[in-house]
């Protein structure tokens, strides 16, 4: 139960719902138990009619029977109303707690750093915020309501039974401890198998997510059959483990029937003997005990189910707590928002990726004045994108320091810093929403004219207006309906509409031709005269107009200067420039 204790702050938030629900449970149970007394009295009156012992009091007995009948009908209606109210308090409270818990998990997901998402699969993350929270909610609703119901009903009912006949009460309750022991062992087996099923479900969810995300690759490589076989194998494994769990759960029903049957036989035997011997003078008492037993059936049946629910909830909450206890390595040390101008400085920066151990940057140092343009160029895998990630503070350097306006990045408010940075990542990710909403994603409020303005700067406006629905065109998941170049240009418009102090383009023009590239770069330079611009590229054409160019090779700066100075000296930049000129000449021919 220690994992579930983490829910106490949320439970305490809705304590009045739970307290009120508990009061409704106690009152409804008291009325339900007390109603049975009138059933027994009614049976005694009927029995007196059958034995012709009513005599002259027949009319009065009939009136009394009608009165009991009215109570037997009316009191359960009142109990039903109270049952509705207890569900409207306890179950509704569980839904509120579920809502809060999902929000807490989602908020925590947003706070975790990028390395966390590289180590965990999306399907597993989704499963924990959906399936696992669902199991926890069952504990918070029925898992709380039914034990309170069982405890209060047992106290009221057993007290009433002992007041009527203690011997018959002991016969009635004798098999129930055996039932509790059996429930304990079956529940333990269920808990163990539940963990296996939940882990298998997470694996299956992650597998399906990968297949849906990569459906175009699967189709283009004609691998539908192979993927289907893999899915069927995983699905069969999940089915097999789920059936094993269902087989264990199926043991509950026979156990209940056996124990209930034994209890009924004991009531019939002990009650009959005591009535014959005169220890019980009214036959209605025996009937009452049968009804008392029936009232105990559901609470004791639910005991096993609740035990299973609690154990599954604990397993799920353990998985949730595992993520909630994960702390981001990127701590926000300053919560004050301080205006920045865009001055950047790297000082002896080293960076190693935790998940792979690859050293992406080695002793990188450079300075970029506010309002200037820096081009970072190099071959694939040279560490260019890592520089962009460090400026946005998706990671912190392994060693060395990065300064923005001569203040170390960790000393900036990370949330405000990112609002001042317009970042176009290498992967042009778009949301499955309209083009207008994708462009306006980074700002809270904007107008259609502003959206169109930045679409024109990104040279994508003409493409958009050619679509049937224009800016209201829904691009599909990850922008699947657009070309690579269109997605990149929409991403550029999305970054620029923020009007940030620092603009970072991480190889974000690789899918467009050189003419379009030139147009976009000119627009960026014109619009961003007072902005610090970092252009990360593997094409010399995108770097040539920058105030400063640094050339990376295997994570090290091997050259630095302007375009004119670099092409005049032998080295990697000159080689890349010559190769690009040669390629362009071939394309012309």
Phi and psi in degrees as a GROMACS rama.xvg file:
@    title "Ramachandran Plot"
@    xaxis  label "Phi"
@    yaxis  label "Psi"
@TYPE xy
-63.674  -31.6039  UNK-2
-65.686  -37.1  UNK-3
-73.7007  -17.9279  UNK-4
-62.9293  -23.1746  UNK-5
-65.3451  -14.7071  UNK-6
-84.5074  -8.58071  UNK-7
-54.4163  -42.1979  UNK-8
-59.9334  -38.5409  UNK-9
-70.3807  -39.6667  UNK-10
-63.9285  -41.492  UNK-11
-63.8254  -29.9484  UNK-12
-61.6765  -30.4529  UNK-13
-115.565  34.6194  UNK-14
-61.7068  -33.7111  UNK-15
-71.645  -33.8011  UNK-16
-60.2166  -47.2142  UNK-17
-67.9422  -39.3791  UNK-18
-65.0978  -44.8345  UNK-19
-64.3439  -40.8164  UNK-20
-61.8336  -38.3136  UNK-21
-63.7361  -40.3374  UNK-22
-62.6879  -43.0173  UNK-23
-62.2232  -39.116  UNK-24
-62.5837  -47.1453  UNK-25
-63.3727  -44.3375  UNK-26
-65.1007  -44.4709  UNK-27
-64.5107  -38.2017  UNK-28
-67.6273  -39.6693  UNK-29
-61.7161  -44.5563  UNK-30
-65.0632  -42.0726  UNK-31
-61.7462  -44.0729  UNK-32
-67.7806  -41.7605  UNK-33
-67.3394  -28.9772  UNK-34
-61.8661  -34.9396  UNK-35
-63.8507  -30.5042  UNK-36
-59.702  -39.6099  UNK-37
-69.9553  -31.3743  UNK-38
-62.8789  -45.5817  UNK-39
-61.5448  -41.5434  UNK-40
-64.9451  -39.5343  UNK-41
-63.9469  -40.2255  UNK-42
-64.4584  -38.6946  UNK-43
-62.7784  -39.8599  UNK-44
-65.3122  -43.6264  UNK-45
-61.7514  -41.5102  UNK-46
-63.0221  -35.0072  UNK-47
-69.0812  -34.821  UNK-48
-63.7277  -43.9836  UNK-49
-63.1302  -37.6193  UNK-50
-86.6341  5.16775  UNK-51
57.5157  36.9393  UNK-52
-104.566  4.67563  UNK-53
-72.869  -33.9231  UNK-54
61.3624  -141.809  UNK-55
-68.9217  -12.6669  UNK-56
-88.952  19.2503  UNK-57
-63.0057  -42.6805  UNK-58
-64.959  -42.0492  UNK-59
-65.7815  -38.5138  UNK-60
-65.3466  -36.1369  UNK-61
-65.8688  -42.0578  UNK-62
-62.081  -41.0086  UNK-63
-64.9747  -38.3728  UNK-64
-63.5435  -41.6086  UNK-65
-64.9156  -37.1423  UNK-66
-64.427  -45.5483  UNK-67
-62.3168  -38.869  UNK-68
-62.5834  -41.5053  UNK-69
-63.0671  -41.1498  UNK-70
-65.8954  -40.2448  UNK-71
-63.8493  -31.0377  UNK-72
-83.8979  -43.0665  UNK-73
-73.7527  -42.2393  UNK-74
-64.1898  -40.9616  UNK-75
-61.4899  -31.6685  UNK-76
-63.5489  -42.6402  UNK-77
-63.485  -39.8476  UNK-78
-61.4766  -40.3637  UNK-79
-62.2937  -39.4156  UNK-80
-63.7942  -43.5495  UNK-81
-66.1397  -35.5912  UNK-82
-62.6269  -42.348  UNK-83
-59.7322  -43.4832  UNK-84
-67.0271  -37.5081  UNK-85
-68.0042  -34.0231  UNK-86
-71.939  -33.62  UNK-87
-72.2094  -13.5883  UNK-88
-102.537  -56.6658  UNK-89
-73.4469  -48.6308  UNK-90
-66.7024  -40.2342  UNK-91
-63.5034  -38.9191  UNK-92
-60.6658  -39.1977  UNK-93
-64.6957  -34.416  UNK-94
-69.0384  -38.0784  UNK-95
-63.2098  -43.1829  UNK-96
-66.4982  -39.3328  UNK-97
-58.4148  -44.3295  UNK-98
-60.3159  -46.7689  UNK-99
-64.7966  -41.1525  UNK-100
-65.1209  -42.731  UNK-101
-63.1012  -40.176  UNK-102
-64.4096  -40.283  UNK-103
-62.7446  -43.5202  UNK-104
-64.61  -46.2195  UNK-105
-63.3515  -41.526  UNK-106
-62.0901  -40.3189  UNK-107
-66.5523  -39.2118  UNK-108
-56.9335  -40.6076  UNK-109
-67.156  -27.4313  UNK-110
-85.4437  -16.8641  UNK-111
-75.1869  150.946  UNK-112
-80.9184  172.266  UNK-113
-62.3164  -34.1471  UNK-114
-62.4835  -30.3056  UNK-115
-61.013  -42.5446  UNK-116
-74.9507  -19.0909  UNK-117
-78.4126  -22.952  UNK-118
-93.3028  -16.9158  UNK-119
-122.822  141.996  UNK-120
-83.6424  145.366  UNK-121
-59.9851  -40.611  UNK-122
-59.9754  -38.666  UNK-123
-68.7356  -39.7001  UNK-124
-62.3255  -42.3581  UNK-125
-65.7886  -38.4881  UNK-126
-65.4422  -36.0077  UNK-127
-72.6456  -30.9007  UNK-128
-88.0481  -9.98079  UNK-129
-112.838  -72.4946  UNK-130
-63.0825  -48.033  UNK-131
-65.0287  -41.0781  UNK-132
-65.5132  -33.6125  UNK-133
-62.197  -41.6446  UNK-134
-66.1218  -37.1212  UNK-135
-66.3735  -38.6266  UNK-136
-62.869  -35.6355  UNK-137
-62.0544  -34.745  UNK-138
-69.9298  -40.4122  UNK-139
-70.711  -28.1645  UNK-140
-95.8236  -92.1122  UNK-141
-58.2382  -34.3885  UNK-142
-63.7805  -24.1698  UNK-143
-95.8633  -41.6389  UNK-144
-65.5018  -45.3954  UNK-145
-69.1376  -41.1092  UNK-146
-61.7736  -39.3449  UNK-147
-63.281  -41.2121  UNK-148
-61.0464  -46.1788  UNK-149
-62.4874  -46.5868  UNK-150
-64.9637  -49.3515  UNK-151
-66.9272  -42.3586  UNK-152
-64.6027  -41.632  UNK-153
-62.0953  -43.4381  UNK-154
-63.588  -49.093  UNK-155
-64.6066  -44.7113  UNK-156
-69.9275  -47.5231  UNK-157
-66.9351  -36.3075  UNK-158
-61.095  -45.4892  UNK-159
-61.981  -41.3615  UNK-160
-64.8303  -43.5817  UNK-161
-65.5018  -34.8826  UNK-162
-65.8927  -29.568  UNK-163
-82.9399  -53.7814  UNK-164
-161.182  109.871  UNK-165
-69.396  -36.9827  UNK-166
-64.6051  -48.114  UNK-167
-64.3582  -31.1142  UNK-168
-63.9406  -43.6602  UNK-169
-63.975  -40.2483  UNK-170
-62.1057  -39.0397  UNK-171
-68.1722  -40.3797  UNK-172
-87.6072  -13.0603  UNK-173
-53.227  -44.4386  UNK-174
-75.0838  -16.7641  UNK-175
-66.4542  -37.9112  UNK-176
-59.9961  -35.8637  UNK-177
-61.4573  -41.0605  UNK-178
-60.8081  -41.3876  UNK-179
-62.6944  -40.7609  UNK-180
-64.6015  -44.7497  UNK-181
-61.8653  -40.5768  UNK-182
-61.4016  -40.1312  UNK-183
-59.4475  -47.9986  UNK-184
-70.044  -38.86  UNK-185
-67.2048  -40.1908  UNK-186
-64.0223  -36.3911  UNK-187
-62.7571  -41.8675  UNK-188
-66.4655  -37.654  UNK-189
-64.5406  -42.3453  UNK-190
-61.305  -43.3086  UNK-191
-62.6003  -45.2563  UNK-192
-71.8723  -30.5516  UNK-193
-62.139  -39.8613  UNK-194
-61.17  -41.3328  UNK-195
-63.33  -43.3406  UNK-196
-65.2817  -42.479  UNK-197
-64.9801  -40.0133  UNK-198
-65.9488  -39.7228  UNK-199
-66.4318  -37.5487  UNK-200
-65.3298  -39.1626  UNK-201
-62.087  -42.9637  UNK-202
-62.962  -42.4473  UNK-203
-65.558  -40.8361  UNK-204
-62.3885  -42.5528  UNK-205
-65.3078  -39.7552  UNK-206
-63.3146  -46.888  UNK-207
-63.934  -40.3699  UNK-208
-60.1001  -43.2217  UNK-209
-62.8994  -41.9704  UNK-210
-65.3358  -42.4466  UNK-211
-66.8953  -39.8169  UNK-212
-67.0584  -34.108  UNK-213
-104.973  27.9766  UNK-214
-61.7106  -34.777  UNK-215
-67.9044  -38.1615  UNK-216
-65.8227  -42.5259  UNK-217
-59.3334  -44.7991  UNK-218
-70.012  -41.2759  UNK-219
-66.7983  -28.6112  UNK-220
-94.2027  4.36523  UNK-221
55.1286  46.1391  UNK-222
-109.067  20.268  UNK-223
-57.6593  -42.4985  UNK-224
-65.7134  -43.2516  UNK-225
-63.4331  -44.5422  UNK-226
-63.6514  -40.273  UNK-227
-63.0867  -39.7569  UNK-228
-65.5061  -40.4112  UNK-229
-65.2192  -41.7991  UNK-230
-64.1814  -43.4413  UNK-231
-62.5073  -36.8569  UNK-232
-64.1673  -47.2152  UNK-233
-65.7144  -40.6183  UNK-234
-64.7265  -38.8967  UNK-235
-65.4139  -38.8838  UNK-236
-62.9243  -43.1224  UNK-237
-65.036  -41.9995  UNK-238
-61.433  -44.4929  UNK-239
-61.9674  -44.9248  UNK-240
-69.5541  -34.1975  UNK-241
-67.5411  -37.7492  UNK-242
-67.1011  -38.5887  UNK-243
-59.5099  -41.0107  UNK-244
-65.4315  -43.1519  UNK-245
-63.6483  -35.4052  UNK-246
-64.6188  -38.6399  UNK-247
-69.0865  -42.0974  UNK-248
-63.5576  -30.9676  UNK-249
-66.6856  -16.3742  UNK-250
-67.1443  -24.6516  UNK-251
-59.9205  -49.2969  UNK-252
-58.4114  -50.3538  UNK-253
-59.9333  -37.7983  UNK-254
-59.7015  -44.3519  UNK-255
-62.0664  -46.4811  UNK-256
-62.3433  -40.575  UNK-257
-65.2022  -48.8475  UNK-258
-65.1269  -41.7564  UNK-259
-64.9528  -41.2839  UNK-260
-61.4623  -42.7306  UNK-261
-62.7507  -42.6361  UNK-262
-62.943  -40.8065  UNK-263
-64.9002  -39.8965  UNK-264
-63.4957  -41.4992  UNK-265
-63.9322  -41.4173  UNK-266
-63.3915  -45.1998  UNK-267
-62.5846  -43.5068  UNK-268
-69.3974  -54.6402  UNK-269
-65.6894  -41.2488  UNK-270
-65.43  -41.1104  UNK-271
-64.0394  -45.5371  UNK-272
-61.7891  -44.7626  UNK-273
-69.1286  -32.0416  UNK-274
-70.3353  -40.2172  UNK-275
-64.9746  -39.4624  UNK-276
-79.0023  -7.25436  UNK-277
88.8199  2.53123  UNK-278
-68.0815  -28.5299  UNK-279
-116.272  124.045  UNK-280
-94.4943  -13.8078  UNK-281
-124.597  128.17  UNK-282
-67.1867  -22.4841  UNK-283
-62.281  -25.2441  UNK-284
-65.3242  -40.4246  UNK-285
-62.6459  -43.0366  UNK-286
-62.6774  -38.4597  UNK-287
-60.0437  -42.0307  UNK-288
-67.6656  -33.2279  UNK-289
-61.9301  -40.3697  UNK-290
-71.4754  -36.0232  UNK-291
-62.1141  -41.2788  UNK-292
-62.3525  -43.5606  UNK-293
-60.8382  -34.5522  UNK-294
-68.8391  -29.1802  UNK-295
-81.3595  -17.7646  UNK-296
-60.01  -52.4854  UNK-297
-64.7302  -45.92  UNK-298
-58.1216  -42.0607  UNK-299
-75.0733  -29.6071  UNK-300
-66.9882  -44.0347  UNK-301
-66.7658  -22.3523  UNK-302
-58.3773  -43.681  UNK-303
-66.8558  -43.1505  UNK-304
-65.9452  -42.1425  UNK-305
-63.8727  -39.7802  UNK-306
-59.2092  -41.2246  UNK-307
-65.6325  -44.2034  UNK-308
-60.7269  -44.0816  UNK-309
-64.5692  -42.5272  UNK-310
-68.5533  -38.7739  UNK-311
-67.339  -37.7094  UNK-312
-64.5913  -39.27  UNK-313
-65.3292  -40.5984  UNK-314
-63.465  -42.5995  UNK-315
-67.4235  -42.5269  UNK-316
-66.1584  -31.1668  UNK-317
-62.5652  -41.2638  UNK-318
-66.934  -38.8537  UNK-319
-67.2273  -45.0005  UNK-320
-62.3254  -29.9459  UNK-321
-59.1374  -41.2617  UNK-322
-77.8166  -40.6885  UNK-323
-64.9997  -26.2977  UNK-324
-84.5208  -9.4243  UNK-325
-74.8005  124.547  UNK-326
-102.507  142.931  UNK-327
-71.6287  140.914  UNK-328
-77.528  -10.2442  UNK-329
-99.6194  92.5903  UNK-330
-85.142  136.72  UNK-331
-89.9557  96.9894  UNK-332
-83.1969  -16.2061  UNK-333
-132.607  123.563  UNK-334
-103.238  9.60877  UNK-335
-93.1469  139.978  UNK-336
-94.0564  116.134  UNK-337
-117.841  127.434  UNK-338
-57.7104  139.965  UNK-339
-119.904  155.5  UNK-340
-101.609  -25.9897  UNK-341
112.363  9.94724  UNK-342
-70.0097  129.023  UNK-343
-120.474  141.806  UNK-344
-148.657  125.842  UNK-345
-101.508  131.479  UNK-346
-127.839  105.266  UNK-347
49.9819  53.1817  UNK-348
-87.1842  128.412  UNK-349
-118.912  146.512  UNK-350
-147.829  130.995  UNK-351
-124.648  129.539  UNK-352
-75.0293  124.732  UNK-353
-61.4749  -42.3958  UNK-354
-72.206  -25.6419  UNK-355
-115.277  -20.7682  UNK-356
78.5813  6.69811  UNK-357
-76.7075  131.766  UNK-358
-86.6854  107.443  UNK-359
-85.3283  -34.1362  UNK-360
-130.794  142.382  UNK-361
-134.436  112.224  UNK-362
51.4922  53.6841  UNK-363
-89.8068  125.799  UNK-364
-139.465  132.979  UNK-365
-164.839  163.353  UNK-366
-130.488  135.852  UNK-367
-128.84  118.505  UNK-368
-71.498  152.927  UNK-369
-60.8553  134.513  UNK-370
89.0416  -5.16036  UNK-371
-94.8716  168.433  UNK-372
-115.426  130.658  UNK-373
-114.965  132.634  UNK-374
-109.617  129.307  UNK-375
-110.772  115.847  UNK-376
-125.003  150.14  UNK-377
170.811  171.267  UNK-378
-76.2983  170.488  UNK-379
-59.3265  131.957  UNK-380
84.157  11.9023  UNK-381
-84.3941  -9.72434  UNK-382
107.244  10.208  UNK-383
-61.9613  -50.6324  UNK-384
-64.3454  -27.9873  UNK-385
-63.175  -36.9158  UNK-386
-61.0399  -42.9008  UNK-387
-63.4758  -44.0523  UNK-388
-62.4616  -35.2892  UNK-389
-72.5026  -35.8382  UNK-390
-66.1476  -41.361  UNK-391
-74.3027  -10.8253  UNK-392
61.1174  46.4432  UNK-393
-76.3516  -23.4999  UNK-394
-137.249  162.552  UNK-395
-105.771  145.357  UNK-396
-62.7812  150.028  UNK-397
-64.4622  -39.0696  UNK-398
-153.933  164.656  UNK-399
90.6627  177.493  UNK-400
-136.438  142.6  UNK-401
-114.293  130.403  UNK-402
-114.6  139.167  UNK-403
-119.711  118.035  UNK-404
56.1638  40.7596  UNK-405
61.8664  19.7392  UNK-406
-117.284  128.205  UNK-407
-56.4705  136.978  UNK-408
-52.8229  -40.9292  UNK-409
-60.6677  -18.6966  UNK-410
-86.9513  -4.91455  UNK-411
-88.2973  152.028  UNK-412
-67.3955  112.151  UNK-413
-61.0095  -35.7951  UNK-414
-68.6888  -44.7134  UNK-415
-69.0857  -39.0771  UNK-416
-56.487  -43.4682  UNK-417
-70.4574  -26.4777  UNK-418
-69.511  -21.3031  UNK-419
-93.9501  4.04121  UNK-420
-119.093  128.218  UNK-421
-100.385  114.481  UNK-422
-118.363  123.157  UNK-423
-109.528  102.707  UNK-424
-71.9988  166.805  UNK-425
-62.361  -39.4501  UNK-426
-89.5897  113.949  UNK-427
-78.627  83.4472  UNK-428
-84.8988  129.956  UNK-429
-122.449  148.955  UNK-430
-83.5909  154.052  UNK-431
-73.5433  62.8352  UNK-432
-137.826  -173.747  UNK-433
-71.3893  159.251  UNK-434
-61.7167  -39.7071  UNK-435
-61.3679  -44.4139  UNK-436
-69.4776  -32.2796  UNK-437
-66.9461  -41.9172  UNK-438
-67.9992  -38.2844  UNK-439
-86.0574  7.63221  UNK-440
-56.5751  -38.4007  UNK-441
-82.5539  -3.18009  UNK-442
-123.478  150.896  UNK-443
-76.4431  -41.5508  UNK-444
-135.883  140.093  UNK-445
-157.454  173.032  UNK-446
-117.693  163.836  UNK-447
-62.4029  -37.0984  UNK-448
-64.9816  -36.4001  UNK-449
-68.9003  -40.7832  UNK-450
-59.5355  -44.7815  UNK-451
-67.3118  -35.9751  UNK-452
-58.3122  -48.6077  UNK-453
-78.0127  -24.3145  UNK-454
-66.2525  -37.1381  UNK-455
-66.8754  -41.3948  UNK-456
-61.916  -33.4681  UNK-457
-87.2996  5.01225  UNK-458
57.9264  39.9566  UNK-459
-123.249  -3.08514  UNK-460
-60.6155  -44.4188  UNK-461
-62.745  -36.656  UNK-462
-64.6655  -41.5807  UNK-463
-66.9931  -44.5432  UNK-464
-67.9239  -18.1027  UNK-465
-77.5381  -16.7573  UNK-466
-71.2657  151.559  UNK-467
-57.8843  -39.8041  UNK-468
-104.657  10.2575  UNK-469
54.6596  -129.114  UNK-470
-71.7399  -12.6571  UNK-471
-90.8825  5.07745  UNK-472
-64.2068  126.451  UNK-473
-84.366  125.17  UNK-474
-85.3144  -6.22389  UNK-475
80.9758  171.852  UNK-476
-61.0749  127.691  UNK-477
59.5653  22.8339  UNK-478
69.5319  34.6907  UNK-479
-62.5685  -24.0185  UNK-480
-83.1834  -6.1147  UNK-481
-103.997  158.464  UNK-482
-76.1945  168.015  UNK-483
-60.8981  -41.7589  UNK-484
-66.5247  -38.575  UNK-485
-64.8199  -42.4551  UNK-486
-62.0302  -41.6891  UNK-487
-63.6192  -41.0887  UNK-488
-71.5678  -34.9794  UNK-489
-64.3105  -38.5994  UNK-490
-63.7602  -37.5022  UNK-491
-65.5912  -43.9583  UNK-492
-61.2213  -38.5744  UNK-493
-63.3624  -37.0229  UNK-494
-74.1652  -38.3021  UNK-495
-76.6097  -28.0422  UNK-496
-66.0646  -19.3303  UNK-497
-69.6599  -18.6545  UNK-498
51.4922  56.7574  UNK-499
-80.769  169.74  UNK-500
-82.1126  -28.1549  UNK-501
-124.773  128.128  UNK-502
-113.531  129.699  UNK-503
-123.878  123.624  UNK-504
-116.155  106.82  UNK-505
-94.753  89.9083  UNK-506
49.4378  41.7872  UNK-507
-92.705  10.8255  UNK-508
-122.622  16.0331  UNK-509
-68.5756  -23.3865  UNK-510
-97.9874  8.04917  UNK-511
-114.628  158.58  UNK-512
-74.3722  168.933  UNK-513
-66.8805  -32.3363  UNK-514
-66.8289  -45.7132  UNK-515
-63.952  -39.6913  UNK-516
-58.3212  -45.1424  UNK-517
-63.877  -41.6334  UNK-518
-61.5836  -46.898  UNK-519
-64.2353  -43.7915  UNK-520
-63.4989  -39.0185  UNK-521
-63.7856  -41.775  UNK-522
-62.4659  -41.2739  UNK-523
-63.8853  -45.5175  UNK-524
-64.0438  -39.5493  UNK-525
-68.1746  -45.0891  UNK-526
-73.222  -32.443  UNK-527
-105.501  39.2912  UNK-528
-58.904  -34.8482  UNK-529
-99.7446  8.20945  UNK-530
-103.57  149.542  UNK-531
-85.0809  125.699  UNK-532
-119.579  130.258  UNK-533
-117.93  116.8  UNK-534
-109.864  115.271  UNK-535
-102.53  125.112  UNK-536
-155.954  163.907  UNK-537
-113.575  5.39584  UNK-538
-111.176  129.918  UNK-539
-63.8601  -32.4998  UNK-540
-59.9561  -30.5944  UNK-541
-82.3013  -15.3997  UNK-542
-103.618  -16.7028  UNK-543
-64.6368  -26.3762  UNK-544
-92.9004  4.63819  UNK-545
-73.2043  150.696  UNK-546
-65.8193  -31.0605  UNK-547
-145.493  139.092  UNK-548
-124.974  131.586  UNK-549
-117.657  137.942  UNK-550
-107.959  123.458  UNK-551
-103.161  143.006  UNK-552
-145.656  116.559  UNK-553
54.3907  39.3762  UNK-554
84.1499  1.55543  UNK-555
-114.804  146.554  UNK-556
-79.1842  115.277  UNK-557
-103.103  -19.8102  UNK-558
-149.086  152.617  UNK-559
-151.232  145.175  UNK-560
157.383  -159.645  UNK-561
-100.272  173.705  UNK-562
-60.8828  -45.5736  UNK-563
-62.6849  -42.1389  UNK-564
-71.8774  -32.0328  UNK-565
-78.5821  -34.4439  UNK-566
-75.9163  -13.3786  UNK-567
-90.1263  -4.98342  UNK-568
-122.324  143.786  UNK-569
-67.5306  145.987  UNK-570
154.275  -172.935  UNK-571
-63.2603  -40.5601  UNK-572
-63.2324  -44.1742  UNK-573
-62.272  -40.0186  UNK-574
-63.8308  -43.9974  UNK-575
-66.2057  -37.4912  UNK-576
-65.8275  -44.8527  UNK-577
-63.5141  -41.5531  UNK-578
-64.3855  -37.7667  UNK-579
-70.0959  -41.5854  UNK-580
-60.8204  -41.9464  UNK-581
-63.3732  -41.3581  UNK-582
-65.5023  -42.5202  UNK-583
-64.711  -37.6131  UNK-584
-65.2992  -38.5206  UNK-585
-65.2793  -39.4605  UNK-586
-65.888  -33.9551  UNK-587
-67.2473  -43.0765  UNK-588
